[in-house]
Amino acid sequence: MIPFRSQPPAPRLREGYRLVADGQPSPAALNRLLLASGDRARDAERWHRVLERSIWHLAVESPEGELVGFVRATSDLALNANLWDLCSDPADPGRGEILAVLVHGALGRLRRELAGCSISLSAPPEALAALERHGFAVDPGGIRAMGLQLES
């Protein structure tokens, strides 16, 4: 299935939650979210570099102003776009909605800003339903992604 051919209706966040584009989430808030999602924390300097080198990022804040969802994008601005750190707080009752809003927002923004780019991403199992609604296929034709983690 080709992504973006037909878009599902825009998902909605629960009352009081808000989608924030290109805000300045703190490294502590990002690490809390990553750790809750089962990922590893990063030091503050690395977060600053990561956010600086991303073309944009989206976050979801709870009614209390707490970071409960996040995704960021990088691109060569020609052929490829990558979505990174797609996650939502597993303790939040609206986790599925948060992931759906982040996926919808990120893909919509990529479609507007980088329409010709192929998109790659690494996503938690909880995000698969939202991604499939947008036309993504998990490992199409047996293609598997690989990653190399560089130690500093």
Beta strands, then each sheet from edge to edge (+ up, - down):
strand 1: 18-21
strand 2: 56-61
strand 3: 67-75
strand 4: 80-88
strand 5: 118-121
sheet 1: 1+ 2- 3+ 4- 5-
end
